[in-house]
Amino acid sequence: MKRTGGSRLPRRISERVDSIKPSGIRKFFDLVMGRPDVISLGVGEPDFPVPWRIRDEMIYSLEKGITSYTSNHGLPELREAIAEYYRKFNVRNIDPNDVIITTGVSEGIDIALRALLNPGDAVLIPEPAYVSYKPLTILAGGDAIAIPTTPEFKPTYELLARYAKECDPKAIVINYPNNPTGVSYSRKDLEEIADLAIEFDMVVISDEIYAELTYSGKHISIASLNGMEDRTVILNGFSKAFAMTGLRVGYVIAPSDIAEAMLKIHQYCMLCAPITAQIGALEALRGCEEELDNIRAEYMRRRNFFVKRLSKIFEIRKPDGAFYAFPKIEGYGLNSEEFAERLLLEKGVAVVPGNAFGDCGEGYIRCAYAVTMEKLKEAVDRIEEFVKKL
Amino acid sequence: MDKVIEILKILEDNARLTPKEIAEMTGYDEKEVEEIIKAKEEDGTILKYKTLIDWEKAGEEIVYAIIDVRVTLSREKGYDDIAKRIAKYPEVHAVRLISGDYDFQVVVKGKSLKDVAFFVAEKISTIPEVRDTFTHFVLRSYKEEGVLLFKDEEDRRLAFAP
């Protein structure tokens, strides 16, 4: 065998992957390293530990030696529990066979896009948006069409139609309550999106991971609107409401043909979601309502407090849900990244620059209030001191 | 949630919050929050503001004992009379009427085992209505007033996550 060493391919990495930018948050990690005084409002992750009854159930299952694969679909009891649970958000008559347990919502987004897209198919992505919709669309061979929704952060019919007419989209990805803006959509807002989806014959990929953390009004799934059940892929999971982030467990509820296509991808790329996490998820749906009420109430208080204080410094839209505030930092002579970097270096408060969530997020920062009241108070004091000196 | 109940729940968890902060957290008017707290202090709903201290960590030797007490009731002396008599001793931390084999559960606080044992022998057992007592000394406490006395989960989250 001849060994000449090194690859002779001029470019080993796929052009498609090459075209994707790495996450903009990366460089901030280095700045935080070795600074114990940093208060991080940069984490899209609850500060509560997973409720004990969930952890206990998972430990017990491990003691019993339950560590095998599950069916590709996921545990039948869990799928049934999810079908039942979604009645809460007005979606009835879900066939548990149309539910697939995924390795977090991230996998759900990926396999939904891969199941739907042919090369060059357009996908509408109202921005600011969660960081993975765009790259996963590109990886699935699609064309990601970013739609700026500033300053109201609502994808109205009029706005969406303008883009849809030009690109004949196959799907739209929505996320409400929204990461990073915290904005949620009312029935009327959803009806506008539904009208558009029907008119342009699109599938709606609806990321509802923050549904349980809705403080103003009630979460309504877009799938519950007239004519939408057959064109909505619901994505949800256990990371945010039950703090099960590292356990990686989510689910999709999709029309049968789409669910079947997604299952095909899921069975080859993932096989099944981790069984321990699935067992924990089942306990989350069965016995954690009271804990969830307490968690929701606590986040709501933090939101009220935090937004009230921030509104004295910045222009800010009161978030309806999730645990993010997205204030506008314009007028201080810094762009989002400069602002976030200097705030971190000078005051030890970590926030994420708004442009990480799309170009229209420039001029904003995302602050996650998933920290204790004491830390939140300290953080907002430091932010106040910081802008006073600018 | 009821306004008053919500404010009480917030205070129960953290008594140091100011009316201003509670107003910011709930979205209620600051003046109103202040008035509700004052009214609840006056009508005895709010009994006291205390601090939960881990005395073992503070290096202070404090002995707690749980005393099961069985009593004999009579026409003149009911549960309330006996309980009130026991409760008035400053050494007594808590008195509860309970179901089961015994009538009262009395928590006694003292400086040493001897201290507590003598108190029970001299002050509780000698009450005419007390039939017998059963003393359990507390060796270690793991949770008090809903608060864990050990470290549960450290915050292992990364500083940034999308």
Chai-1 contact restraints between the chains, C-beta under 6 A:
chainA,res_idxA,chainB,res_idxB,connection_type,confidence,min_distance_angstrom,max_distance_angstrom,comment,restraint_id
A,I25,B,F160,contact,1.0,0.0,6.0,A-B,restraint_1
A,F28,B,F160,contact,1.0,0.0,6.0,A-B,restraint_2
A,V32,B,A159,contact,1.0,0.0,6.0,A-B,restraint_3
A,S40,B,A159,contact,1.0,0.0,6.0,A-B,restraint_4
A,G42,B,A159,contact,1.0,0.0,6.0,A-B,restraint_5
A,G42,B,F160,contact,1.0,0.0,6.0,A-B,restraint_6
A,V43,B,R157,contact,1.0,0.0,6.0,A-B,restraint_7
A,V43,B,A161,contact,1.0,0.0,6.0,A-B,restraint_8
A,G44,B,A161,contact,1.0,0.0,6.0,A-B,restraint_9
A,G44,B,P162,contact,1.0,0.0,6.0,A-B,restraint_10
A,E45,B,R157,contact,1.0,0.0,6.0,A-B,restraint_11
A,E45,B,A161,contact,1.0,0.0,6.0,A-B,restraint_12
A,P49,B,E153,contact,1.0,0.0,6.0,A-B,restraint_13
A,V131,B,P162,contact,1.0,0.0,6.0,A-B,restraint_14
A,R301,B,M25,contact,1.0,0.0,6.0,A-B,restraint_15
A,N304,B,M25,contact,1.0,0.0,6.0,A-B,restraint_16
A,N304,B,G27,contact,1.0,0.0,6.0,A-B,restraint_17
A,F305,B,E24,contact,1.0,0.0,6.0,A-B,restraint_18
A,F305,B,M25,contact,1.0,0.0,6.0,A-B,restraint_19
A,K308,B,E24,contact,1.0,0.0,6.0,A-B,restraint_20
A,A350,B,A159,contact,1.0,0.0,6.0,A-B,restraint_21
